[in-house]
Amino acid sequence: MTPVTSIVVGELEGSEKLADAIALYREVFALRRGDPAPSARLLAALARNGGIALGAYSGGELAGFTYGFLGRDQGGAGQAASLYHYMELLVVRPDHRGTGVGRALMYHLREMALACGLRTIRWVYDPLRADNAYFYLDVLAARGRDFVPNFYGIENNGRDRGHPTDRIIVEWDASVPARRWPEPPPGLVFGDPVIDPQADIETMLLAIPADSDYLRLDSSHGLRRRIRAELRALVIAGFEPVSCRRAADGVAVYRLVANTARLVRDVPPQVDRAPPRWSTHSTVMSTPWSVESVPDGSVVGGGGTLISSGSELSGTLLVVAGR
């Protein structure tokens, strides 16, 4: 880690600064010669057309940068569309991580977005990278909104070559104050979601390896799939990732809290389903049900939607939304 005395954040302007940003991107993501990367022209065009491109400098050297553009929610029936800033990328030089560079970039970005009338910022991150999850969820107090399998398709370059690009979409609302979540308990098993009985709201905990490189090993393929399936099932069931903290050596724990206002979307049939292992003594909402099985493997009742792993009702059923 490089000691940092001061960090200066400003817009990336001029061909030299833009070229430095692209070179840093290629270095951090371990790209080979010929692997695709953002271009300086793209960053210049974004900055002049509603986007934002920022660099953070320490000792006159580029230590990190971010860029993004205006995003738009279509809105549902009877709802107006909403605008937000979509951050496509946040890069910090490896020897400057943990020195405040990422935080300085994000806070400056938030101020610029607010000045443009945008209250929220969204981006995606790899849910298997626990350190990134901690920074986004615990340090910045963003919240997970969705889990998208293979967001970019199978990675064909860089450090994650050959791996699927599963991503969690997060949203950072400038009007929501940060909350310090409890320390996770010890003794959790990788990939096994459990209910937190001490939480004041419906909460699920999911342990993952703190070292993301461990999950890149061929021998960890099964664990990767299991964590992927469990995280996606929890998000679909209405649980939002709000924290990912280290519990013990080698263990990081996701904390996901229930948002009962969200409606459940159907799980596409091509996506693996994980057998539910959640406690049979917990529900998100207490509602009388007349339950019937439906062909796609979900379960629908008279007052809302339940999630099940198949047509047999032997697993745990979670009431996730009334309708």
SENU-254086 format. One record per residue (C-alpha): residue number from 0; residue in one letter; x, y, z. Coordinates in steps of 0.02 Angstrom, whole numbers, padded with zeros to 5 digits. Each point is the difference from the previous one (the first is absolute). Example, Ala and Ser with C-alpha at 12.3 -4.5 7.8 and 13.67 -1.06 7.14 Angstrom:
<sites>
> num residu X Y Z
> 0 a 00615 -00225 00390
> 1 s 00069 00172 -00033
</sites>
This chain:
<sites>
> num residu X Y Z
> 0 m 00000 00000 00000
> 1 t 00068 00171 -00049
> 2 p -00012 00136 00135
> 3 v -00115 00139 -00060
> 4 t 00014 00176 00066
> 5 s -00126 00084 -00115
> 6 i -00118 -00053 -00137
> 7 v -00055 00120 -00137
> 8 v -00155 -00047 -00100
> 9 g -00047 00086 -00162
> 10 e -00075 -00029 -00171
> 11 l 00105 -00097 -00125
> 12 e 00037 00126 -00136
> 13 g 00130 -00002 -00136
> 14 s 00077 -00141 -00101
> 15 e 00141 -00035 00124
> 16 k -00114 -00023 00151
> 17 l -00121 -00107 -00100
> 18 a 00142 -00110 -00065
> 19 d 00064 -00022 00179
> 20 a -00173 -00059 00054
> 21 i -00008 -00131 -00138
> 22 a 00176 -00060 00042
> 23 l -00050 -00019 00184
> 24 y -00155 -00098 -00051
> 25 r 00105 -00121 -00102
> 26 e 00122 -00022 00145
> 27 v -00131 -00031 00135
> 28 f -00100 -00125 -00103
> 29 a 00157 -00089 -00064
> 30 l -00046 00019 -00182
> 31 r 00107 -00078 -00135
> 32 r 00055 00089 -00156
> 33 g -00153 00008 -00113
> 34 d -00128 -00024 00140
> 35 p -00139 00130 -00016
> 36 a -00007 00149 00119
> 37 p -00092 00166 00010
> 38 s 00072 00132 -00114
> 39 a 00054 00177 00037
> 40 r -00124 00058 -00132
> 41 l -00142 -00084 00093
> 42 l 00045 00086 00164
> 43 a 00017 00169 -00087
> 44 a -00168 -00020 -00086
> 45 l -00088 -00052 00161
> 46 a 00070 00147 00097
> 47 r -00066 00121 -00130
> 48 n -00172 -00080 -00016
> 49 g -00076 -00024 00171
> 50 g 00125 -00127 00065
> 51 i 00134 00018 00134
> 52 a 00183 -00051 -00007
> 53 l 00103 00032 00158
> 54 g 00180 -00033 00049
> 55 a 00078 -00006 00173
> 56 y 00181 00056 00016
> 57 s 00124 -00034 00140
> 58 g 00169 00082 -00010
> 59 g -00039 00053 -00178
> 60 e -00028 -00181 -00054
> 61 l -00167 -00070 -00058
> 62 a -00054 -00117 00141
> 63 g -00176 -00039 -00058
> 64 f -00140 00052 -00115
> 65 t -00184 -00024 -00036
> 66 y -00117 00034 -00144
> 67 g -00185 -00017 -00034
> 68 f -00152 00072 -00085
> 69 l -00182 00048 00021
> 70 g -00118 -00147 00033
> 71 r -00188 -00007 -00015
> 72 d -00130 -00112 00082
> 73 q -00148 -00028 -00115
> 74 g -00122 -00001 00145
> 75 g -00148 -00116 00022
> 76 a -00182 00025 -00044
> 77 g -00053 00173 00055
> 78 q 00175 00042 00063
> 79 a 00114 00134 -00070
> 80 a 00173 -00048 -00061
> 81 s 00144 00044 00117
> 82 l 00178 00053 -00038
> 83 y 00160 -00052 00087
> 84 h 00187 -00003 -00030
> 85 y 00065 -00171 -00054
> 86 m 00181 -00028 00050
> 87 e 00076 -00120 -00125
> 88 l 00168 -00015 00084
> 89 l 00101 00040 00157
> 90 v 00185 -00041 -00009
> 91 v 00130 00025 00138
> 92 r 00185 -00036 -00021
> 93 p 00040 -00157 00104
> 94 d 00132 00086 00108
> 95 h -00124 00139 00044
> 96 r -00143 -00109 00059
> 97 g -00054 00033 00177
> 98 t 00071 00176 -00003
> 99 g -00161 00096 -00034
> 100 v 00016 00016 -00189
> 101 g -00159 -00096 -00039
> 102 r -00098 00092 00134
> 103 a 00061 00170 -00064
> 104 l -00053 -00044 -00177
> 105 m -00171 -00060 00054
> 106 y -00039 00150 00111
> 107 h 00055 00120 -00137
> 108 l -00107 -00096 -00124
> 109 r -00149 00012 00117
> 110 e 00019 00189 00014
> 111 m 00009 00018 -00189
> 112 a -00153 -00110 -00023
> 113 l -00098 00101 00129
> 114 a 00051 00161 -00089
> 115 c -00078 -00073 -00158
> 116 g -00162 -00039 00093
> 117 l 00035 -00186 00016
> 118 r -00031 -00071 00173
> 119 t 00053 -00179 -00034
> 120 i 00150 -00088 -00076
> 121 r -00003 -00180 -00061
> 122 w 00133 -00122 -00052
> 123 v 00036 -00187 -00002
> 124 y 00132 -00104 00088
> 125 d 00058 -00180 00007
> 126 p -00085 -00076 00155
> 127 l 00145 -00121 00027
> 128 r 00121 00143 00035
> 129 a -00029 00025 00186
> 130 d 00114 00152 00018
> 131 n -00095 00094 -00135
> 132 a -00166 -00051 00078
> 133 y 00058 00067 00169
> 134 f 00052 00166 -00075
> 135 y -00161 00026 -00097
> 136 l -00123 -00064 00130
> 137 d 00079 00039 00168
> 138 v 00112 00149 -00035
> 139 l -00111 00092 -00125
> 140 a -00167 -00071 00064
> 141 a -00063 -00049 -00172
> 142 r -00131 -00139 -00013
> 143 g -00016 -00145 -00120
> 144 r -00150 00014 -00117
> 145 d 00017 -00150 -00113
> 146 f 00105 -00150 -00046
> 147 v 00035 -00021 -00186
> 148 p 00080 -00164 -00058
> 149 n 00138 00019 -00129
> 150 f -00027 00188 -00019
> 151 y 00135 00021 -00134
> 152 g 00007 -00181 -00062
> 153 i 00146 -00118 00032
> 154 e 00157 00102 00034
> 155 n 00124 -00021 -00143
> 156 n 00143 00107 00060
> 157 g 00093 00061 00154
> 158 r 00013 -00075 00173
> 159 d -00171 -00088 -00004
> 160 r 00018 -00078 -00172
> 161 g -00119 -00146 -00025
> 162 h -00115 00042 00147
> 163 p -00182 00056 -00006
> 164 t -00030 00183 00039
> 165 d -00135 -00011 00133
> 166 r -00034 00171 00073
> 167 i -00098 00083 00140
> 168 i -00078 00166 -00048
> 169 v 00015 00124 00143
> 170 e -00077 00170 00030
> 171 w 00074 00140 00104
> 172 d -00129 00125 00059
> 173 a 00076 00164 00061
> 174 s -00149 00032 00113
> 175 v 00018 -00162 00099
> 176 p 00119 00008 00149
> 177 a 00128 -00137 00027
> 178 r -00040 -00137 00127
> 179 r 00126 -00106 00090
> 180 w -00058 -00180 -00008
> 181 p 00041 -00126 00138
> 182 e 00156 -00107 -00007
> 183 p -00039 -00168 -00081
> 184 p 00000 -00153 00111
> 185 p 00138 -00132 -00012
> 186 g -00022 -00179 -00058
> 187 l -00096 00026 -00163
> 188 v 00025 -00121 -00144
> 189 f 00045 00063 -00174
> 190 g -00154 00008 -00111
> 191 d -00128 -00047 00135
> 192 p -00124 00143 00033
> 193 v -00065 00014 00178
> 194 i -00120 00115 00089
> 195 d 00074 00126 00122
> 196 p -00107 -00024 00156
> 197 q 00072 00157 00082
> 198 a -00050 00121 -00138
> 199 d -00144 00122 00025
> 200 i -00058 -00027 -00180
> 201 e -00009 -00159 -00105
> 202 t 00181 -00034 -00042
> 203 m 00096 -00139 -00089
> 204 l 00187 -00031 00018
> 205 l 00107 -00083 -00134
> 206 a 00185 -00041 00025
> 207 i 00121 00010 -00146
> 208 p 00191 -00014 -00009
> 209 a 00081 00167 00041
> 210 d 00136 -00037 -00128
> 211 s -00081 00016 -00170
> 212 d 00149 -00083 -00084
> 213 y -00046 -00162 00089
> 214 l -00165 -00001 -00093
> 215 r 00094 00014 -00166
> 216 l 00081 -00171 00024
> 217 d -00069 -00142 -00104
> 218 s -00027 -00099 00161
> 219 s -00121 00134 00061
> 220 h -00118 -00014 -00148
> 221 g -00136 -00085 00101
> 222 l 00010 00129 00140
> 223 r -00009 00143 -00125
> 224 r -00159 -00072 -00075
> 225 r -00074 -00028 00172
> 226 i 00033 00178 00060
> 227 r -00063 00069 -00165
> 228 a -00162 -00098 00012
> 229 e -00030 00043 00183
> 230 l 00032 00185 -00023
> 231 r -00115 00010 -00150
> 232 a -00138 -00098 00088
> 233 l 00010 00117 00150
> 234 v -00007 00157 -00106
> 235 i -00146 -00067 -00101
> 236 a -00088 -00041 00164
> 237 g 00009 00184 00049
> 238 f 00160 00006 00103
> 239 e 00121 00143 -00035
> 240 p 00189 -00010 00031
> 241 v 00045 00139 00123
> 242 s 00164 -00060 00076
> 243 c 00147 -00118 -00031
> 244 r 00119 -00005 00148
> 245 r 00139 -00116 00053
> 246 a -00050 -00115 00142
> 247 a 00160 -00101 00023
> 248 d 00157 -00048 -00094
> 249 g -00050 -00044 -00176
> 250 v -00187 00035 00023
> 251 a -00106 00147 -00057
> 252 v -00186 00006 00035
> 253 y -00135 00080 -00106
> 254 r -00145 00077 00096
> 255 l -00161 00009 -00102
> 256 v -00155 00084 00072
> 257 a -00179 -00025 -00058
> 258 n -00086 00132 -00105
> 259 t -00181 -00058 00006
> 260 a -00055 00135 -00122
> 261 r 00090 -00086 -00143
> 262 l -00092 -00119 -00113
> 263 v 00078 -00166 -00046
> 264 r 00048 -00028 -00180
> 265 d 00000 -00172 -00079
> 266 v 00166 -00091 -00005
> 267 p 00048 -00035 -00181
> 268 p 00000 -00189 -00028
> 269 q 00178 -00001 -00067
> 270 v 00071 00062 00166
> 271 d 00049 -00128 00130
> 272 r -00111 -00007 00154
> 273 a 00072 -00043 00168
> 274 p -00099 -00108 00122
> 275 p -00060 00115 00139
> 276 r 00086 -00027 00166
> 277 w -00079 00145 00092
> 278 s -00080 -00028 00168
> 279 t -00176 -00073 -00008
> 280 h -00049 00108 00147
> 281 s 00016 00169 -00083
> 282 t -00104 00097 -00124
> 283 v 00021 00174 -00067
> 284 m -00185 00036 00026
> 285 s -00131 -00091 00102
> 286 t -00147 -00025 -00117
> 287 p -00134 -00137 -00013
> 288 w 00029 -00102 -00157
> 289 s -00091 -00121 -00113
> 290 v 00149 -00068 -00095
> 291 e 00009 -00083 -00170
> 292 s 00149 -00059 -00100
> 293 v 00031 00075 -00171
> 294 p 00102 -00074 -00143
> 295 d 00151 00116 00007
> 296 g 00046 -00057 00174
> 297 s -00057 00154 00094
> 298 v -00149 -00007 00117
> 299 v -00145 00121 -00003
> 300 g -00125 00027 00138
> 301 g -00151 00108 00028
> 302 g 00090 00147 00079
> 303 g 00170 00012 -00085
> 304 t 00143 -00098 -00077
> 305 l 00106 -00136 00079
> 306 i 00164 -00071 -00058
> 307 s 00031 -00188 -00009
> 308 s 00132 -00104 -00085
> 309 g -00125 -00112 -00088
> 310 s -00175 -00071 -00002
> 311 e 00021 -00095 00163
> 312 l -00032 00110 00149
> 313 s 00136 -00076 00108
> 314 g 00116 00151 00000
> 315 t -00016 00164 00090
> 316 l -00130 00121 -00065
> 317 l 00029 00186 00020
> 318 v -00141 00124 -00017
> 319 v 00082 00142 -00093
> 320 a -00136 00115 -00061
> 321 g -00187 00024 00014
> 322 r -00100 00038 -00157
</sites>
